[in-house]
Amino acid sequence: MIGKLLGHTQIQTTARYAHLARDSMQSAAARVTESIGGNLRVNAPETARP
């Protein structure tokens, strides 16, 4: 899926460059997770909070 989004026609092309983005991808995923978690806490119904 990522290769298609990047316009790659061969999986080898995506694999060649995938390792270069591993750290930044993990960092971005962590930020998204934190953001989603924060939104869930903010938007949770009062009865669901401890």
C-alpha positions as CSV (number, residue, x, y, z in Angstrom):
1,M,0.0,0.0,0.0
2,I,2.8,2.4,0.9
3,G,4.6,1.7,-2.3
4,K,1.5,2.4,-4.3
5,L,0.9,5.7,-2.5
6,L,4.5,6.6,-3.3
7,G,4.1,5.7,-6.9
8,H,6.4,2.7,-6.8
9,T,5.7,-0.1,-9.4
10,Q,8.0,-2.6,-7.7
11,I,8.0,-3.7,-4.1
12,Q,11.8,-3.8,-4.2
13,T,11.8,0.0,-4.6
14,T,9.8,0.5,-1.5
15,A,11.9,-2.0,0.4
16,R,15.1,-0.2,-0.6
17,Y,14.0,3.0,1.1
18,A,11.8,1.7,3.9
19,H,14.6,1.4,6.4
20,L,15.6,5.0,6.0
21,A,12.3,6.2,7.4
22,R,11.9,3.7,10.3
23,D,12.8,6.0,13.1
24,S,10.8,9.0,11.8
25,M,7.9,6.7,11.2
26,Q,8.0,5.3,14.7
27,S,8.1,8.9,16.0
28,A,5.2,10.0,13.9
29,A,3.2,6.9,15.0
30,A,3.9,7.7,18.6
31,R,2.7,11.3,18.1
32,V,-0.5,10.1,16.4
33,T,-1.2,7.6,19.2
34,E,-0.7,10.3,21.8
35,S,-3.1,12.6,19.9
36,I,-5.8,10.0,19.5
37,G,-5.5,9.0,23.2
38,G,-5.7,12.7,24.3
39,N,-8.8,13.2,22.1
40,L,-10.4,10.1,23.6
41,R,-9.9,11.3,27.1
42,V,-11.2,14.8,26.3
43,N,-14.2,13.5,24.4
44,A,-15.1,10.6,26.7
45,P,-18.5,10.8,28.4
46,E,-18.5,11.8,32.0
47,T,-19.9,8.4,33.1
48,A,-16.9,6.6,31.5
49,R,-14.3,8.5,33.6
50,P,-13.0,6.9,36.8
